[in-house]
């Protein structure tokens, strides 16, 4: 790990881990997706396994949002026993159906070695997909990977780009503050020409459509 960014990485993954770790509450979901999951589980609340079994056939036809919600249930251990393998199965289905948040969580799973051996290259691959779709926490994580050269060739220009995007897209709070601090640290490692290029890339950036 490059000593210049060692503290930066520690700050980032303390925050990102707190957001993604199963011990924490699941992220808030829009009212419509919460309602969707409630409609699935409410008729058989005493047996969620049966509810999920009933939901699986239509979900496999491409409802990425519900697939991701079921992944969340297994990943965080809500209503069912925590099961990273089952969570990974549903997140991969959701990711294949274009769910960017599922892609971001798969990056977390590869980074921390949950259900798969720890693999920084795999983490970068999933975070890159989510970051390019506009998932701010994936942008923050990807920025540090580029800064440290973990799982990808070190690139300070791209590191600054994704830190800048994360700072622009994250809501106020600890992760946003980390993105701002990381951006300032990385800027000091750039030449004026590199900094201008990183800022141009941020100005010209647009989220990619789902595959």
ZALUMBA-657642 format. One record per residue (C-alpha): residue in one letter; x, y, z. Coordinates in pm, whole numbers, padded with zeros to 5 digits, always signed. Layout:
aXYZ...
This chain:
x+00000+00000+00000x+00136+00344-00090x+00211+00523+00238x+00078+00849+00096x-00271+00702+00091x-00256+00456+00378x-00450+00684+00613x-00692+00770+00337x-00769+00406+00270x-00820+00336+00638x-01065+00622+00664x-01253+00512+00359x-01297+00149+00443x-01389+00221+00801x-01676+00427+00664x-01763+00204+00371x-01751-00104+00590x-01984+00059+00841x-02230+00126+00562x-02205-00221+00412x-02137-00454+00707x-02421-00694+00783x-02419-00593+01150x-02556-00253+01056x-02918-00175+00968x-03001-00228+00600x-02996+00083+00381x-03322+00270+00352x-03529+00166+00053x-03768+00380-00148x-04127+00344-00034x-04231+00157-00346x-03959-00113-00313x-04031-00154+00058x-04394-00203-00033x-04299-00461-00294x-04108-00669-00040x-04387-00629+00215x-04638-00764-00034x-04416-01066-00087x-04364-01154+00277x-04682-01034+00446x-04910-01327+00345x-04670-01576+00500x-04478-01372+00757x-04442-01674+00987x-04252-01859+00716x-04039-01622+00507x-03863-01912+00342x-04194-02014+00187x-04254-01654+00085x-03918-01634-00090x-03975-01969-00259x-04306-01838-00395x-04138-01518-00513x-03845-01680-00689x-04005-01796-01016x-04121-01450-01134x-03808-01284-00999x-03584-01497-01218x-03752-01331-01516x-03573-01003-01448x-03713-00800-01158x-03372-00674-01046x-03502-00453-00766x-03679-00738-00587x-03383-00969-00647x-03161-00713-00474x-03407-00685-00182x-03394-01061-00131x-03015-01038-00149x-03031-00773+00125x-03245-01001+00342x-02983-01278+00328x-02683-01042+00344x-02802-00856+00653x-02981-01152+00812x-03324-00989+00826x-03613-01235+00871x-03385-01519+00758x-03051-01658+00872x-02760-01462+00731x-02628-01649+00428x-02361-01484+00213x-02378-01755-00052x-02752-01707-00097x-02711-01328-00086x-02443-01347-00355x-02668-01559-00574x-02948-01299-00561x-02714-01002-00594x-02562-01156-00906x-02907-01203-01057x-02995-00845-00970x-02664-00720-01110x-02725-00910-01433x-03064-00739-01452x-02895-00399-01424x-02929-00321-01052x-02633-00092-00975x-02669-00115-00596x-02639-00494-00619x-02324-00447-00828x-02183-00220-00556x-02257-00471-00280x-02090-00746-00482x-01783-00523-00480x-01805-00517-00100x-01831-00897-00091x-01518-00940-00301x-01327-00677-00102x-01409-00832+00236x-01405-01195+00116x-01770-01275+00190x-01885-01592+00009x-01578-01561-00216x-01203-01545-00146x-01088-01186-00093x-01022-01050-00439x-00939-00683-00493x-00955-00723-00871x-01309-00859-00842x-01401-00577-00604x-01272-00318-00851x-01464-00481-01135x-01798-00458-00952x-01733-00117-00801x-01635+00015-01144x-01968-00099-01288x-02162+00056-01003x-01954+00375-01001x-02006+00426-01372x-02381+00396-01310x-02363+00669-01044x-02348+00479-00713x-02160+00727-00495x-02023+00485-00233x-01880+00271-00513x-01718+00584-00656x-01562+00654-00316x-01431+00298-00281x-01302+00291-00638x-01115+00616-00582x-00910+00459-00304x-00840+00147-00509x-00701+00364-00788x-00497+00567-00537x-00339+00262-00376x-00316+00047-00688x-00516-00231-00522x-00668-00464-00781x-00594-00215-01058x-00305-00008-01191x-00242+00298-00976x-00387+00608-01139x-00410+00932-00941x-00606+01111-01213x-00884+00851-01200x-00860+00842-00822x-00927+01216-00811x-01206+01180-01068x-01398+00927-00858x-01333+01107-00530x-01467+01422-00694x-01777+01241-00820x-01835+01083-00478x-01806+01421-00309x-02063+01560-00552x-02311+01273-00516x-02291+01161-00152x-02535+01320+00094x-02396+01516+00391x-02234+01287+00643x-01918+01092+00720x-01876+00934+00377x-01915+01272+00207x-01655+01424+00440x-01413+01141+00361x-01462+01192-00012x-01382+01563+00023x-01070+01491+00232x-00952+01218-00006x-00999+01449-00303x-00779+01713-00137x-00507+01459-00051x-00502+01316-00402x-00491+01663-00559x-00157+01723-00387x-00009+01424-00570x-00109+01560-00913x+00068+01801-01141x-00136+02106-01247x-00194+01944-01586x-00311+01617-01426x-00542+01801-01189x-00695+01994-01481x-00750+01666-01666x-00913+01502-01363x-01145+01800-01323x-01231+01795-01694x-01319+01426-01672x-01548+01499-01377x-01722+01781-01563x-01776+01562-01869x-01883+01253-01674x-02230+01108-01730x-02370+00786-01577x-02376+00489-01809x-02707+00321-01888x-02775-00029-01758x-02624-00305-01968
